[in-house]
């Protein structure tokens, strides 16, 4: 068994998975705080589960953004999969809440969060998102403040 498969199993065993209804709502009251989260597309017969890992400094806002973007026919693998299979085929979980309240600089807060996201990107085999370290760094460098508040 390779390293990523072993890590997938150990990292995913401790997650509480939440159902998502047909409109994209999660059956849990979520806090609007920093977190690394995961969506799992439930497998059909001979398939394996597919995953999407993301991070945000505002969880509620980011999930609303995902719901909106899924209706706009975005071209990413994740949104195409939602369009094809529907939200009920997905489950949602929190990999880690990231407390950066002691960091005053917004750039440092985001870098801290992205480093935690990178840990999960390196250790969970995904099929619904392709993101490299350089793309994560690019998020910070862009300094588009309204976008930073929702992703």
N, C-alpha and C positions, 0 to 999 in steps of 0.2 A: 504494500500500500504506500503510495507516495505521500510526501510531506503535506501537500495542500489538502489532499483527501482526509488525512488524519486530523489536520487543523480544522477543516470544515466540520467534522463530526464533533470535536471537542468544543469549538466555539458556538456551534448551533444547538448543542444539548441544553444549555442554560437559558435559552431565550423563551420568554412567554410570547406565544404567537396570538395575534388578534385577527379575527375575521374582518373582512371588508365587504360592505353591502354593495348592491348594484350601482349606487350613486357615488361610490368611492369613500363612504364614511366608515370610520373605524369605531368598533364598539367599546371604546375606552376614552375616558376624559384625559387628554394629554396636556401636559404643561408646556408653556411656550418658552422652552429653555434649550440650551445647547445639547446636542446629542449626535451620536452616530447611530443610524437606523438601517434596517434591512427590509426589503420586500422579498417574499418567496412566491414564485409562481408554482402552484401545485402541479405535480406531474400527472400526465395521463398514462395509461397502461405501461408501456415499455420505456417511458421517458424517465429522466432524472429531474429533480427539482432545479429550477433556475433562480438565481439571486440577483438583486440589485442593492448595492450598498451606497449610502449617501451620508452626508453630514449637514448640519445646519446650526445656526445660532438662534433660530426661532422655529421650534418644531411644528407648532400649529400652523404658522404661516407657510412653512415649506410644504406641508401635506396638502394644504389648500392649493398651493401652486402646482403640485403634481396632479391634483384632480382637474384643475383648469387646463393644464398643458396636455393632458390625455384627451380632452375634448377638442383640442385645436389641431389634431392630427400631426403632432410633432413627429419628426422623422427618426428619433432615437429608437433603438431596439426595445427599450422598456415601454415607451408609449405605443409603439406599434403592437406590442404584445397585449397591452391592455385593450386596445381597440379591437384586436382579433378575438381575445378570449373573455374579456369583461373583468371587472374588479373582483367579483366573487371567487374567481380562480386564484386570487392572491391572498397572502397573509402578510401581516406587518409585525415587526418586532423592534425593540430597542436593544442595540448591541451594548451601548454605553452612554450614560449621561456624562457630559464633560463639564465639570465645574471650573470655570475660568473667571469667577467673580473677583478673584484677587489680582487679576491682570487688568490694568487700567487701559492700556493701549489696545485699540480694536484690532490692529494688524496682528499683534502678538496673540490675542484671543483666537483669531481665525487660524493662525499658524499652528497653535496648540491643537485646535479642533481638527485641522487637516492632517496633522501628524497621526492622530488617533484613527482617522478614517483610512489613512494610508496603511496602517497596521492591519486593518481588516481587509483592505483591498489586496494586500500581499498574502493573506492567509485564508481567504474564502474564494473558492473558484466560482466566478460569476459568469453568466451568459447574457445577462440583460443590460450590462453596462461595460463599456471599455473606457477606462480612465487611467492615464499615466501620471507619474509624479509631476511631470512638467505641466500637465493640465491642471493639477491641483495648485501648483505654485502660481500659475497664470490667474487663477481665481483671486488670489491675494493681490497680485500686481495690478490688476485692472482698476481697482479702487472705484468701482461703480457702487456707490453707497446704497441706493435703494435695492439693488440686486443682492447686496451682501446681507441685507436685513431679512431676505426671504429664503435664500438658499441655505 
